[in-house]
């Protein structure tokens, strides 16, 4: 990737409900701009470089007021290795 992608790092989470009322969690790490289609499908989008919550659409969570650190630390519990490797790749 070119230099323009070195300042773009997004953590994207999408949830799919299964017939048994459980859900699948799909996580993507992207260096490219999050487009309208991906934004509409995603439940959570974090900007890892600027440390802001772009979208947080989860039940019982006010996505407008939840601090970035809270969301980030929640997902970091399970995806720390992937995030660290992704952030280290420039």
C-alpha positions in Angstrom: 0.0 0.0 0.0 1.1 3.5 -0.6 1.9 6.3 1.8 -1.7 7.5 1.8 -2.8 4.4 3.7 -0.3 4.7 6.6 -2.6 7.0 8.5 -5.7 4.9 8.0 -6.5 2.0 10.3 -10.0 0.9 10.9 -11.4 -1.9 13.1 -14.8 -3.0 11.8 -17.2 -5.4 13.5 -20.3 -6.9 11.9 -22.8 -9.2 13.7 -25.1 -11.8 12.0 -28.0 -13.3 13.9 -28.3 -17.1 13.4 -31.6 -19.0 13.5 -30.9 -20.3 17.0 -30.8 -16.6 18.3 -27.1 -16.7 18.7 -24.8 -14.4 16.6 -21.7 -14.6 14.6 -19.1 -11.8 15.0 -17.1 -10.9 11.9 -14.1 -8.6 12.5 -12.1 -6.8 9.7 -9.1 -4.6 9.9 -8.8 -2.2 7.0 -6.3 0.4 5.7 -8.8 1.7 3.2 -11.6 4.2 3.7 -14.8 2.6 5.0 -17.4 3.0 2.3 -21.1 3.6 2.7 -22.0 -0.1 2.1 -19.6 -1.4 4.7 -20.6 1.4 7.1 -24.3 0.4 6.8 -23.5 -3.3 7.5 -21.1 -2.7 10.4 -22.2 -2.5 14.0 -18.9 -1.0 15.2 -16.3 1.0 13.4 -13.2 2.3 15.2 -10.6 4.6 13.8 -7.5 3.2 15.4 -5.1 6.0 14.4 -7.2 9.0 15.5 -8.7 6.9 18.4 -12.4 7.7 17.7 -15.6 5.7 17.6 -17.0 6.2 14.1 -20.0 4.0 14.7 -21.2 2.0 17.6 -24.7 0.6 17.0 -25.2 -2.1 19.7 -28.1 -2.9 21.9 -28.2 -1.0 25.3 -25.2 1.1 24.3 -25.3 4.8 23.5 -22.9 5.0 20.6 -22.8 8.8 20.7 -21.4 9.0 24.2 -19.4 5.8 24.7 -15.7 6.6 25.1 -13.3 5.1 22.5 -11.2 3.5 25.2 -14.1 1.4 26.5 -15.0 0.0 23.1 -11.3 -0.5 22.1 -10.5 -2.3 25.3 -13.6 -4.6 25.0 -12.5 -5.8 21.6 -8.8 -5.8 22.5 -9.5 -8.6 25.0 -10.0 -11.0 22.1 -8.2 -9.4 19.2 -5.1 -7.9 20.7 -2.6 -10.0 18.6 -4.3 -9.1 15.4 -4.6 -5.4 16.3 -1.0 -5.2 17.3 0.2 -6.9 14.1 -2.1 -4.7 12.0 -0.9 -1.5 13.6 2.7 -2.5 13.3 2.3 -3.0 9.5 2.9 0.3 7.9 
